[in-house]
Amino acid sequence: DAGVTQSPTHLIKTRGQQVTLRCSPKSGHDTVSWYQQALGQGPQFIFQYYEEEERQRGNFPDRFSGHQFPNYSSELNVNALLLGDSALYLCASSFVQGEQYFGPGTRLTVT
Amino acid sequence: GEDVEQSLFLSVREGDSSVINCTYTDSSSTYLYWYKQEPGAGLQLLTYIFSNMDMKQDQRLTVLLNKKDKHLSLRIADTQTGDSAIYFCALRESGGSYIPTFGRGTSLIVHP
């Protein structure tokens, strides 16, 4: 049983560019949450998707958007990248509102 | 919102016990979690406790909850070098947002 998978593993972008990160949830899970983890910090909640809709959102600007597909996989899009967007982006899946299981993350570096 | 505080570093010798502490502000937290993050990796759910429990033991791990003092701890018995990682305390309510709030993490360093 594959756990939560994320792609790509690492990514380097330039300020002002746009990026798309991808996540496949653990088998049997229908809910995907995205977190940003800056260096030396705990994960900060970005948003959560359920039934292809954004169900909850944390304190992040509209530059951060997402999508969930019918197969429950999800994408995180960030527009107009800033240096401060450099972080580890974590995807977590769950069945409805159960315990969250995290993927390995995507390390985004903005130069 | 919920504030979750952890000390940043803990250094122990291999074979000793490690105790990682967490304090929080919101007494409505119902689920209290401990996650482990190894270098360059995502978060691994280690164990969790419900707010109606005082203690939970799972092999080498013991979780203690003091609701009066809003204090959660994770004890790792017979700590091994493979336990070196960052440990995150996370709390969430049973209703409302269901989104856990994380502490900044405690970096556990195990010396041989």
Interface residues (C-beta under 8 A of the other chain):
Chain A: V4 Q6 S33 G40 Q41 G42 P43 Q44 F45 Q48 Q56 G58 L90 A92 Q97 E99 Q100 Y101 F102 G103 P104 G105 R107
Chain B: V4 Y33 Y35 G40 A41 G42 L43 Q44 L45 Y48 F88 A90 S97 Y98 I99 P100 F102 G103 R104 G105
